[in-house]
């Protein structure tokens, strides 16, 4: 029997994959960036902001890289 954490992880996975299926093929890199961002938000939940900050950090400080949230289709 699955634990509550496992059920939550499965639900988040399914929601992220649904986003990919519904919106992932829309033309335009700005829309595809939105899909990636939305999938990350779903998968990471409360950890999203920390994850983005880590993704942006690099050798030149906390804003070495950009994180593109895209444009909703």
C-alpha positions as CSV (number, residue, x, y, z in Angstrom):
1,X,0.0,0.0,0.0
2,X,1.3,3.5,-0.9
3,X,2.1,6.0,1.8
4,X,0.6,9.5,1.7
5,X,4.0,10.9,0.5
6,X,4.1,8.3,-2.3
7,X,0.5,9.2,-3.3
8,X,1.4,12.9,-3.3
9,X,4.5,12.3,-5.5
10,X,2.4,10.2,-8.0
11,X,-0.2,12.9,-8.1
12,X,2.4,15.6,-8.7
13,X,4.1,13.5,-11.4
14,X,0.7,12.9,-13.1
15,X,-0.1,16.6,-13.0
16,X,3.3,17.6,-14.5
17,X,3.0,15.0,-17.3
18,X,-0.5,16.3,-18.0
19,X,0.9,19.8,-18.4
20,X,3.5,18.4,-20.9
21,X,0.9,16.6,-22.9
22,X,-1.6,19.5,-23.0
23,X,0.8,22.4,-23.6
24,X,4.3,21.0,-24.5
25,X,3.8,21.0,-28.3
26,X,2.6,24.7,-28.5
27,X,5.0,26.5,-30.9
28,X,7.3,29.1,-29.4
29,X,10.2,28.8,-27.0
30,X,8.5,31.4,-24.7
31,X,5.5,29.0,-24.4
32,X,7.7,26.0,-23.9
33,X,9.6,27.8,-21.2
34,X,6.3,28.4,-19.5
35,X,5.5,24.7,-19.6
36,X,8.8,23.7,-18.1
37,X,8.4,26.3,-15.4
38,X,4.8,25.1,-14.6
39,X,6.0,21.5,-14.5
40,X,8.8,22.4,-12.1
41,X,6.3,24.3,-9.9
42,X,4.0,21.2,-9.7
43,X,6.9,18.8,-9.1
44,X,8.7,20.9,-6.5
45,X,5.8,22.5,-4.6
46,X,7.1,24.5,-1.7
47,X,10.7,23.8,-2.8
48,X,10.3,25.7,-6.1
49,X,11.7,29.1,-5.0
50,X,14.8,27.5,-3.4
51,X,15.3,25.3,-6.5
52,X,15.1,28.3,-8.8
53,X,17.5,30.3,-6.7
54,X,20.0,27.4,-6.8
55,X,19.5,27.1,-10.6
56,X,20.3,30.8,-11.0
57,X,23.4,30.8,-8.7
58,X,26.8,30.4,-10.1
59,X,30.4,31.5,-10.0
60,X,29.4,35.2,-10.2
61,X,26.8,35.2,-7.4
62,X,23.1,34.5,-6.9
63,X,22.0,35.9,-10.3
64,X,24.7,34.4,-12.6
65,X,22.0,32.7,-14.7
66,X,18.4,33.5,-15.6
67,X,15.3,31.4,-15.0
68,X,12.7,32.0,-17.6
69,X,9.1,31.6,-16.5
70,X,7.9,32.0,-20.1
71,X,4.6,33.2,-21.4
72,X,1.4,31.2,-20.9
73,X,-0.2,30.0,-24.2
